[in-house]
Amino acid sequence: MKILLFSMPDTVPQFSAKTWRAPNLAISSIAGNIPLHHEVVLADLVLKRKTLPSSIKKAIEDYQPDVVGLSAMTFQFDTARRIAAFIKSMHKEIKIAIGGYHATLMYEEVASSNEGKPFDYVVRGEGEKTFGDMLDAIEGKREWKDIPGLSYRCNGDFFHNSPRPLENLDTLQLPRRDARIWDGYLFSGKGLDMVETSRGCTMTCNFCSMNRMYGRTFRTYRFERIMLDLTNAKKNGARYIAFADDNITLNVKRFESLCDAIVEAGHNDLRYIVQASTTGIASSPTLAQKMARAGIQIVFLGIENVSERNLKLMNKGNMLEKTKRAIEYLHNNNILIVGGMILGHAEDKEEDIAQNFEFFDKANIDFYGEQIITPYPKTGMRDILIKEGLVTNTDDYSKYNGFWANVKTKYLSSEDLQFLRWKYKRKYSTFFKTTPVFKANFVMVNLLRVFILRPYYRTKNFITSIGKTERNIFERDMKRFVEMNNFLGRDFKEKK
């Protein structure tokens, strides 16, 4: 059979599609584990945001798939549903499967509502083996009821099989990067790819949905397999690698050994981006040194919040001293920090939000990765916030991406949270960072920004702000962010 796998075009406003266009690792990994007698191609729609309907239509016409697979996060799910309906309106005979975190956590709700109408199958949890088994069933080689992790439509109704046990990572094949039909994956103008070295996390953070996906487990790939994966990514044009691990610092000794293995294999000619916990980084004075030698250039650091009260609410414990130590270790080794910040907790007032941004500023955090706490489906935090009457948007999941305020606090409305996040980000953070670490990592780029781009944008912002209040500028910016993912509303027509 012919298989076409799509990832969604929606992006989070903090990550501009102009500078960050990453391939979807999930569909690449599923493609790598599909039985070889099938033909499979991959289409990352983040590369076709400006020509979405025509690009989807052309891909369908060019490859004439028997089965289409869609992967979507929670905020992308409505886009996936509309794309599925669009495909069905043109080709009713094409079978469509949906997978990803949202479909996994919300499969019963999806299957029992109108949202499930365009889909024939829901692939729940890790999809590598389930998707292949589903193809076998379509070919009549196995019984539908015997495929764990699959929900399937029969005579108009969905049937839900038992969950599939977690995969043995040693049995998984490499992702199929050669099956991608479009080019253009990049970060800061250089080729970008995704690699994972482990799956899962054993932590108990109640705002995270990962434990509903994998349970509280931590599974790792063999170093030999990781090195082959890096070789494959490099062969396919990667110069930057983003490690997709949920918590790569959960086993610090392993991470240190991984850094050594990268150097030994000669893969430190790549540049790496990882997300890490402050506890993990702070636990070893040698870890950051090894990370720097391996070529790790940027760390998304889970600082989360500097309030002891809020850290306790998130089941994070008191991390402030560890956070300061982690920042020191990374900056001493010339590693850029994207500071993860979560705002909008029940007791937050304006001074609490200001306190977090002031801390980031004084700590010379290079980039801000601030989010407003989001009541993701099936999380403990969602249950708490709903019980306290603090969730203001319970069902428009298209805004569940950390940027939009879907909650209020006891003292601030959703509108207040949205404004204050914008206000203090604008006050303290700048795209033209000139901290010593930023300068050392991006010398030429920073010179261009300081002497050409910074004066230009300051002048432009001054001119466009004349006669406007702070609220006017905020509303203008929010309108622009709404439009970022509104390509569907403008030109994507679902045929009835």
Secondary structure as GFF3:
##gff-version 3
##sequence-region A 1 496
A	DSSP	beta_strand	2	7	.	.	.	ID=ss1
A	DSSP	beta_strand	20	21	.	.	.	ID=ss2
A	DSSP	alpha_helix	25	32	.	.	.	ID=ss3
A	DSSP	beta_strand	39	44	.	.	.	ID=ss4
A	DSSP	three_ten_helix	45	51	.	.	.	ID=ss5
A	DSSP	alpha_helix	52	63	.	.	.	ID=ss6
A	DSSP	beta_strand	67	71	.	.	.	ID=ss7
A	DSSP	three_ten_helix	74	76	.	.	.	ID=ss8
A	DSSP	alpha_helix	77	90	.	.	.	ID=ss9
A	DSSP	beta_strand	95	99	.	.	.	ID=ss10
A	DSSP	alpha_helix	101	105	.	.	.	ID=ss11
A	DSSP	alpha_helix	107	111	.	.	.	ID=ss12
A	DSSP	three_ten_helix	114	116	.	.	.	ID=ss13
A	DSSP	beta_strand	121	123	.	.	.	ID=ss14
A	DSSP	alpha_helix	128	138	.	.	.	ID=ss15
A	DSSP	three_ten_helix	144	146	.	.	.	ID=ss16
A	DSSP	beta_strand	150	154	.	.	.	ID=ss17
A	DSSP	beta_strand	157	160	.	.	.	ID=ss18
A	DSSP	three_ten_helix	169	171	.	.	.	ID=ss19
A	DSSP	three_ten_helix	177	179	.	.	.	ID=ss20
A	DSSP	beta_strand	186	187	.	.	.	ID=ss21
A	DSSP	beta_strand	190	195	.	.	.	ID=ss22
A	DSSP	beta_strand	198	199	.	.	.	ID=ss23
A	DSSP	alpha_helix	210	214	.	.	.	ID=ss24
A	DSSP	beta_strand	219	220	.	.	.	ID=ss25
A	DSSP	alpha_helix	223	235	.	.	.	ID=ss26
A	DSSP	beta_strand	240	243	.	.	.	ID=ss27
A	DSSP	alpha_helix	252	264	.	.	.	ID=ss28
A	DSSP	three_ten_helix	267	269	.	.	.	ID=ss29
A	DSSP	beta_strand	271	277	.	.	.	ID=ss30
A	DSSP	alpha_helix	278	282	.	.	.	ID=ss31
A	DSSP	alpha_helix	287	294	.	.	.	ID=ss32
A	DSSP	beta_strand	296	304	.	.	.	ID=ss33
A	DSSP	alpha_helix	308	313	.	.	.	ID=ss34
A	DSSP	alpha_helix	320	332	.	.	.	ID=ss35
A	DSSP	beta_strand	336	343	.	.	.	ID=ss36
A	DSSP	alpha_helix	350	362	.	.	.	ID=ss37
A	DSSP	beta_strand	367	372	.	.	.	ID=ss38
A	DSSP	alpha_helix	380	387	.	.	.	ID=ss39
A	DSSP	three_ten_helix	397	399	.	.	.	ID=ss40
A	DSSP	alpha_helix	414	428	.	.	.	ID=ss41
A	DSSP	alpha_helix	436	441	.	.	.	ID=ss42
A	DSSP	alpha_helix	443	448	.	.	.	ID=ss43
A	DSSP	pi_helix	449	453	.	.	.	ID=ss44
A	DSSP	alpha_helix	454	465	.	.	.	ID=ss45
A	DSSP	alpha_helix	470	484	.	.	.	ID=ss46
A	DSSP	alpha_helix	487	491	.	.	.	ID=ss47
###
